[in-house]
Amino acid sequence: MKDEAILVLRADNVFPADGTPPFRGFVAIQGSDIAAVGTDDVIQPWLDQAQKVIELGDKVITPGYCDVHTFFSGWVLRSLGIDFTDVHTVSEGITALQEYAKTRVDKPLFGHNLHPDFPNADVDELNRAFPHTPVVIFTFDRDTCWMNEAARQAYGFTPEECYAEKIVKMMAEYLKDTEMEEKYLAYMRMLNERGVTSIKEMTFDTYYGFMDVMEKLEQEKKLTVRVDMMSQPVAEGINIPHGLAMRERFHSEFLQFSGYNRMTDRGIPSSLAELIEPYKSHPGVTCTVPVEWDLIEQETLEADRNGFRYSLHAQGDGAVRHCVELFDRCEKVNGKLKNRHAITDLEYSNPKDLEKFGKIGGITEIYSQIQSLDNKQDVMDMIDHQLGMERSVNYWNRRIMWDSGITVSCGTDLPLLIPDIPEGIYCGCGGYFKDGQSFNKGNMLTVEEMLTAWTRNGQINCGRDAYVGTLTAGKRADIAVLDQNVFTKELADMRDVKVCLTISDGRIVYEN
């Protein structure tokens, strides 16, 4: 390391994410490591040795960001196969598919960017043109698709239900495509442009052979994002032998396997979230479709016994309570959970359960950008209809999570949301919706807390905190730079901020 070049980043705002307030100073990088972090009064020896100095002025240096809930298998649907952006009629679609089929002999035909109003109610012409070859063309948001009967038979889903858990048979097909390696490289570039240097990736079941691609990328030193893989049981139950094999196979600083992920309840708008008190819209009903708690309990305790972590996705306060009670039965060391179990989303939660979860060392994965999807009044109308406005005080209880000692980390459920840390500050600190209206500001975090959630706490979640997550000498140089001072900027204007530099393991992987 002594012979490696030294790069010095110098800025008015260095945020180490270790509890130290931001300060004017520098970060010196040598090889893959942070060599020094300090104030200007100790910078001169590093300037004397540096091969390159980047003066950043009022910008903000932070550790690289960690998105703890991502799905490459969903993101890739945005660019999978043929582009239907300029296709407006069925006949145009058939012609485009026939040309595309010439490049994919004996292979299914996939596509993206289908217009939401595409005339797809009648698929007779598509079935006649492709009686045996499966055809599936998704809209950009993947809410629906145009598909033929051969695809329905092969993959077992419909345009009305084409969310991730339903398309696993098709997923097993497209993840084997030779273009997937290049698409994963594009995926990492997209993440790096947003300052993300680590992710916790959900890999359905056994990932259908894509583990081999991940291993190849690591061996060729092409990974610019640290990946913690978590298997989500869908087509089968929890597969402990697979997990044991993957944990033995993947345990490096860039690629590891650490556990499992599962949905519990679903959304409050659809009355599928599990509540403690009944729905206002469904008197006497706390969940319209019962959650499979017996199965979830069995799987969670089995994972825990084998040293794996489980992240459980819960949206209603009843489901959150169930998760806390279940994790409280898992192995502890000095009263704290041994295996870094987490609860994801927690849209609506009871403070008492959060306090209990904090006492046992729990981790939460919040979607700090989630309010960016909706206008405020639409959400208020939904809450009033489903719960009653008096219960809205417990929506997005991030303040109580933090104050209860929970390790609060941030995810996006990518591709539901694309990582945008300034937008996460806008929504998760300012309480703002898409339309600029705010809500429950008292439940939000401070800017420093939000940046800590995206950095140090994300790495605690992923078990990498010994070598990344803070700007500390000796740790790996995973760094992001924001182009404006987020500590003085008005929260309402935070969406103007961009990432202008990203460093992964000492390498500049994005610069603007």
N, C-alpha and C positions, 0 to 999 in steps of 0.2 A: 504493500500500500504506500510506502514512503516514496516510491518513484512515480506514483500516479499523479496526474495533473490535478491541480486544485482549482475549483470553481467557487467564487464567493458571490452570494446574493446579498445585497444590502438594501434595506428599506426602512421607512419611518415606522412601519408596523410589522413586528415579528410576533406571531401568535404561536407559542410552543404547544398549547393544548395540554399543559401539565399542571394547570392551576395558576401559572404566572400570568399576570395581565400583559397585554400587548406592549411592546417597547420598541424604541428605535435601536436598530442593531443589524446583525448579519447572521448568515448561516454559511459555513464553509463546508464544501463537499469534496471528498477525495475518494476516487473510485466509486464503490457502491454505497459508501457510508457517509454519515454526517461526521465531520472531523471536529467541528466546534460550532457553538451557538453563543452569542454574547452581545453586549452593548458596544457602542462605538469606541469606548475608551480602551477596549482590548482588541480592536480590529486590525491595527497596523501590522503586526507580524504576519497575519493571514493575507493582507493585501500585498505585502512584500513577496510572498511565495506564490501568489495566485497566477495562473496562466490566463484566467479570464475573470473579470468582475462585471456583474450585471447590476447597474444602479436602477433601483425600482421606485425611488421616491416615495410617494404617498400610497403606494400599493401595499397589499397585505400578504405576507408569507405565512402559510399554514402547512401542517402536514397534509399529505395526500388524502383524498376523501375515500370513505369506505361505504359502498352501497350494500346493505345486508340482506336485500331481497330482490334477486334478479332472475330473469328467465331468458336465456339466449334463444331457447327453442320457440319462444313467443315473438321475440324481437325479429327474428329472421323471417317471419311471415310477411313482414313489411316489404321485403325485397325478393321473396321466393318466386322463382320461375319467371313467367312472362308478365310484362307490365301492361295493365289494362287501362292506363290513364287516358289514352286517346280512343278507347273503344266505347261506343255509345249504343250500338244495336246488337241484337243477337246474331245477325248475319255477319257483321264485322267481327264479332267475337269468334264465330266458327271459323272464319277465314284466317284470323290470326292464330288460332289454335292449330289449324291444319298445317300452317307454315312452321310453327314451333315444334310440332310433332315430328317433323323431318329430322330434327336434331336430337330427338329422344326416342329412338326406336325401342319398342317394347318397354317403355317406361311411362309411369303416370305423368299427367300434365298438371302442373301447379301454376298459380299466378297470384298477383297482388294488385292493389289499387283499383279494385272494382268500384264503380260508382254506386253509392247507396241506393239510388233510384233506378239502377239497371233493371231492365224488364226480365227478371229471372223467375217470375211465378210459373211460367210454362217452360219446362225443360225438354219438351218432346224433340225439338230440333237438335238440341245438344245430345240427347240420347241416340238419335238416328245417326248423327255424325260420328259419335264415339260410343258404339254399343258395348265395347269390351274394355276400353282404356279408361281408368279413373281420371276424372277431371275435377279439380277444385280451384276456384278463383276467389280469393278473400277480398273484402273491403279493407281499406287502410286501417281502420280501428278493429278489424277482425270480429265485428259483431255479427256478421252474416257472410254468406258466400254463395256463389253460383256453382252448383255441382250436379253431376249426372248420376244416374241410377247405379252405374258400375262403381262409382266412388262411395255411394251410400252402402252398397253391399260389402265393399272391401274394408271400409273404415268404421262403419257403424255409427255415424253421426248425421245430423241434418243441418240445414242452414239456420234453423231456429235455435239449435243448441250446438254451437261450434267453438265453445270455450276450451281452454287448454286440456282440462281433464277428460273432455269428450274426444279429443282428436289424437289420443296417444297412438292408435294404430297407424295413423297417417304420419305422425311424428317419427315413428320407428322407420318409416320409408324415407322421409326427406332428410333426416339426419345422416343417412348413409350416402347422400349425394356427394359427388366429388367437389362440388363448389362450396361445401360447408366450411372447409378450412379457410378459404379466402374470406368467407363471410364472417368467421370468428375474428380474423385479423381486422376487418372493418368494424366489427363490434367493439373491439378494444380501442381502436382509434377514436371512435365516437365517445367512449368513456373517458379516454385520456383528454380529449378536448374539453371535457367538463371537470377536469381535475381529479377524476376518479382513478385510483391506483390499486384498489382492492374491492372485491365483491364476494358476497356469499351467494352462490349460484344454485338454484333448484334444478336438480337433474331427475326427471321422471323415471321411476323404477330403476332399471340398471343403465339408463341413458342410451340404450339401444346401440351399443358399439361406439358411441361418440367419445367414450373415455380414451380410446386409442388415439383419436385426433388430439385430445388434450395432452396426452403423454408425448406425442410427436412434437407438438408446439413447444412444450417445455424442453425436450431434448435438443431442439434446434435453437433454443434461447430466443424464441419469438414472442413469449408471453410478456406483455407490458402491463398486465394487470394481475395481481395475486388473486387466485381463485380458491375459495373454500367450497367444495361441492357437498350438497346435501340432497339425499335421495328422497323424492316425494312419492310414496306408494300410491299408485292409481290403478294400473291393470292387475296388480297383485297386492297382497298385504306386505307389511314390513319384511324386508329380506335381510336378515342379520348375517347370513353367510356372505352375501354380496358386500355388505358393509365392512365386515372383517377383512375381506380380500382387498377392498379398495383402500381401507385405512393402512394396510400393509404396503400397498402399491404406491399410494400418494401421501407423502408426509414431508414434502420439501417446503421451503419458504415461499415458493410460487404456486404450488399446486398441492392441495391437501383434501382429504375426505374426513368429515368429522361427525356426520349424523344424518338426521332425517327431518322432514318437514311435512305437515299435514294441515288441511283445512278442518275446522270444527263446524261452526255455524256459518251463515252467509249474511247478506245485507239486511239492514233495518228497513230500507224502502220496500223490499219485497216480502217483509214479515218473516224472513228466514233466520234473522238473528235471534239468539236465545237470550231472553230477558229474565231479570229477577221478578219484576212486577209485570202483569199482563199488558199487552198492547192496548192503547186507546182505541185503535181501529179494529181490534179483535178482542173484545171483552172476555176475560177468562182464559185467554190464550197467551202463552209466553214464547212459543215458537211453533210455526205452522208445520214444519217438518222436523221430527225429532233428530237430534244429533246422535251419532253412533258412539256414545261415550264408553260403552263396554269395550269396543274394539280399540278406541283411542287409549283408554287406560291400560289395556293389555300391551299395546305396542310401546307406549311411553315407558312403562316399567321394565319391559324387556330391553329396550334401547339403553335405559339407564344402567341396568345390570351389566350390560356389555361395554360400558364406558362411552356410550354415544350420547350426544345431545339431541334433543327434539325441540323444534320450534313449532308451536301450535298457533294457527291463525284464528283469532277470535274477534268478533265485532260487537256483539251484545254484552251487556254487563253480566248476564247469567253465564255466558260462555267463558268470559274472563274469570269469573269466580270458580267455575269448574276447573279451569286450567291451573289456577293458583292452588286450589285444594289438591289437585293431582300432583303438581310439582312438589308440593310440601311433603309428599310421601316418598320422594326420590332421595337418593343417598346424599348426605351432607357431611361437610368437614367443618368443625367448629360452628355449626349452626347454619352454614351457607351451602348452597347447592354445589355439588362437586362438578357436574357436567354441563355447566353453562347453558341451561335450558332457557328458552325465550318464548315470549308471547308476541305475536305480530298483529299490527293494525290497531286494536283496542279503540275502535271508534267511539264506543260508549262504555264507560266503566264506573264502578263504585269506588270511592276513595278508600274505604275500609279494606277492600281487596288489594288495592295498590300498596297500601301501607304494609299489609301482610307479606306481599311479594317482595317488597324492599327489604324486610327483615331477614328473609332467607336468601338474599343475594340474587334476586331475579334480574333478568334482562328483558327490556322491551324493544321492539322494532316498530317505530312510528313512521307513518307516511307524512313527512313534514310538508310536502307539496300538495296534499290531497285536495285542499280547498280550491286550488287553481282550476279544477275541473268544472266547477259550478258557480252560478250566481248565488248571492246570499239568500235572496227571497225564496228561491226554489228549495234550498236546504231548510230554511225556516218553515216553509209550508209543509215539507215532508215531516220534520220533527213534530210540528204541531199535530199533524194528522195521525202519525204513528204513535207518538209518546205523550204529547202534551207539552207545551212550552216550559212548564215548571220543571221538567226533567232535563231541559237542554243544558243546564249548568254542568252536567257531567259529560258533555261532549268534548272529546279531545283533551283529556285530563293530563296534559304534559307537565304542567307545573307541579301537580301532586306527585306524579311519577318521580320527578327529579328530587323533590323535597323529601320523598319517602326513602331515598337511598337506592332506587332502582338505577341500573345502568341503562340509560336511554340512548339507543342508537337509531340510525336513520336508514330507511329503505324506500324503494320506489314501486315495488311490484312491477318493475320494468318487464314488458313495455306499456303497462297501464300509465306510468309516468316515465319520463326520461330525466335522469339526474340533472338538476339545476340548483346548485347550492344557494345562490342568491334568491331564487324563487322559494326555496325552502325556508330562508330567513323571512322573506316577505309574508308567507303564509303562516309558518310555524312560530314566528316571533311577533308579527304584527296582527295575526289572526285574519288576514285579508283573503277574500274570495277573488274569483276571476274578474268581477266587476268593480273591484276596489273597495267594496264594503267590508267591514270587519265584524268579528263576532267572538265573544268569550276571550277577550284579551287577557283577562286574569288567569287563564289556563295555559298561556303560552310561555315559551322560554326566552331568555335573554340571547343576544347575538353571540356572546362568548359561550354560553351553554350550547347553543345550536351548533356552533363550529366544533365544539368538543364532542357532541353527539355524532357528528359526521366523521370525526377523526379518531381520537383516542378510544372512545366508547365503542365505535364500530370494530376496532381491532381487538378490544377486550371480548366482544361478542364472538369474533372469529378465532380467538385464541392466539393472535399474533402480536399481542401487546408487548411481548418481551423484546421485539426487534423493529416494530413500526408503530405509528400512531401518535407519537409526539416528536417535536424537534429537540432531540437529545443527542449529544455526542456519543458515538458508538452505535447508534441505531442506523438502519438503512435509510438512504436518502430518497424517501417517497415524499414529494413536496408539490403543493399547488400554490399558485399566486393569483390573487384577485386584483383586478385592475383599478379598484377604487377602495377607499377607506370605509369599510362596512361598519366600523365602530362609531363613526360620526355621521354617516349618511342617514337621511330620514328613511324609516322602514317602508313608507309608502312608495319610495322611489327605488327600492332595492333591486327591482327586476332589471334596472339599467346596468348592473354590475356583471362583468364577465370574467371567466378564467383566462389569463393571458400566458401562463407558463405552467407546464406539468413536467415533473421529473419522477421517473420510476427507477428505483434501484441505482440511482446516480446518473441515469441516462435522460437527456432531454427528449421527451416523447411528444410534446406539443409546445409550440411557441407561436405567439401572435404579438 
